[in-house]
Amino acid sequence: MTDSLINGKTILQWAELFPQIHDITRLNELFWTNPIYQTARRQSFLSFSDLKDAEERLARFAPYIAKVFPETERDNGMIESPLVPISNMQNRLQEIYQLDFPGRLLLKCDNDLPISGSIKARGGIYEVLQFAERLVMEHDLLVKEDHYAKLADKEFQTFFSNYSIAVGSTGNLGLSIGIMSAKLGFKVYVHMSADAKKWKKDLLREKGVVVIEHASDFSEAVAQGRKQAEQDPNMYFVDDESSEHLFLGYSVAAIRLKKQLEEMNRKVNEEHPLLVYLPCGVGGGPGGVTFGLKQIFGNHVHCFFAEPTHSPSMLLGLMTGLHDKVSVQDFGIDNQTEADGLAVGRPSGFVGKLLEKVISGIYTIEDDKLFELLTILADTEGKLLEPSALAGFLGPVHIEKSDQGKDYIKKHQLNMKNATHIVWGTGGGMVPDQEMKKYYEKGKGGRSSGK
Ligand SMILES: *Cc1c(COP(=O)(O)O)cnc(C)c1O
């Protein structure tokens, strides 16, 4: 443990203020409910109109997407994933954790998102598209009313080849930005952290993306990408730590989810609470989705984030109120996790500050559990997710079983019999079969009976 001061206090002094810090630094799993969670809707600099604007931009691009990514043709170029009941998994969780959890458990299958098989296909692709649109409009090559399929023409590719895009990533954002940018014709540089899996780098190189490997963690990879872009006026930097575009791209999921819930006859209102569990890395993905859901469902939706015990960055940021001024390393935590999508030591300050009163709570999960859950989900539902994407599954267990969870239910008078629980399955669609097999075997080996 380090002796240096964190914003003027030692770790012990922080732990006196927030006793759960003892559990965090010991890498124990914990469930934290947000003491400043506020039910009144707050004004912020982003609003529902920003969300609609992002949705409309994606609709303008849909004919182009359908043309260049034929797997999206069936949905007319909309990049969206299914929402499905997983009752076998729900039963299995109840058995393993010896509890009854009423209501309905659903999986949001972002692992099945077209193009890049993870939640990053929302924010990442949206950000590249808005940049491309801005460029061609500035150069009078396109107006909003045009049929955007023409962006697939050679002349546009040639135009885009004068520009480049850079991003820092633990893997999945790089895939999403890389694939989309290369398709449009941009030059792309992806700065990968040491956690990034080899197959992700290989795949990107195959697509013509320049992959720059860093021996350091995510925050440093982002810093390097930012530095590179600052030196080149024709280079656009996708800033995973503070991009509003990424955030709004993610948030569009909420509008689509509302429709999917209606189609399933799942009500969300005073008597029918919606609880959503989202794996969290830097915070943009889960934050964007939360922002969108709150715009639509207000107090009737409750969003919980999940982080690895070795990377509880958003948890420390929110708990201490220091946001991006604190890293897990400051608290002597190593940020080493198999959940590569969540291996982030310093949270987004932009997301933390925007949502500090909007996020209901955060819990942490051990890596071993991620693999166990991976295998259980595969066995019960035939769904294959990557380790990061399993973090959401302990949410309903904590809510129903822990004292904090029970207090939360009581305080907000949630009628749990009518609850809809949505676990956000954030990725897995691009994982090669061989890798997935290893994950599966790993989860099979160490299965515990739960606590
Ligand atoms: C990126 C990612 C997340 C978390 O998104 P952040 O924006 O980093 O918080 C969760 N799961 C997977 C699989 C991811 O790739």
Ligand as a Chemical Component Dictionary entry (heavy atoms), coordinates in Angstrom:
data_LIG
# 
_chem_comp.id                   LIG 
_chem_comp.type                 NON-POLYMER 
_chem_comp.pdbx_formal_charge   0 
_chem_comp.three_letter_code    LIG 
# 
loop_
_chem_comp_atom.comp_id 
_chem_comp_atom.atom_id 
_chem_comp_atom.alt_atom_id 
_chem_comp_atom.type_symbol 
_chem_comp_atom.charge 
_chem_comp_atom.model_Cartn_x 
_chem_comp_atom.model_Cartn_y 
_chem_comp_atom.model_Cartn_z 
_chem_comp_atom.pdbx_ordinal 
LIG C1 C1 C 0 -15.846 -1.103 -22.909 1  
LIG C2 C2 C 0 -16.587 -2.204 -22.329 2  
LIG C3 C3 C 0 -17.363 -2.036 -21.181 3  
LIG C4 C4 C 0 -17.451 -0.761 -20.391 4  
LIG O1 O1 O 0 -17.572 0.434  -21.110 5  
LIG P1 P1 P 0 -16.836 1.736  -20.581 6  
LIG O2 O2 O 0 -17.283 2.804  -21.498 7  
LIG O3 O3 O 0 -15.367 1.500  -20.664 8  
LIG O4 O4 O 0 -17.267 1.934  -19.168 9  
LIG C5 C5 C 0 -18.040 -3.136 -20.704 10 
LIG N1 N1 N 0 -17.967 -4.331 -21.307 11 
LIG C6 C6 C 0 -17.250 -4.518 -22.426 12 
LIG C7 C7 C 0 -17.222 -5.869 -23.052 13 
LIG C8 C8 C 0 -16.536 -3.463 -22.970 14 
LIG O5 O5 O 0 -15.805 -3.665 -24.067 15 
# 
loop_
_chem_comp_bond.comp_id 
_chem_comp_bond.atom_id_1 
_chem_comp_bond.atom_id_2 
_chem_comp_bond.value_order 
_chem_comp_bond.pdbx_ordinal 
LIG C1 C2 SING 1  
LIG C2 C3 SING 2  
LIG C2 C8 DOUB 3  
LIG C3 C4 SING 4  
LIG C3 C5 DOUB 5  
LIG C4 O1 SING 6  
LIG O1 P1 SING 7  
LIG P1 O2 DOUB 8  
LIG P1 O3 SING 9  
LIG P1 O4 SING 10 
LIG C5 N1 SING 11 
LIG N1 C6 DOUB 12 
LIG C6 C7 SING 13 
LIG C6 C8 SING 14 
LIG C8 O5 SING 15 
# 
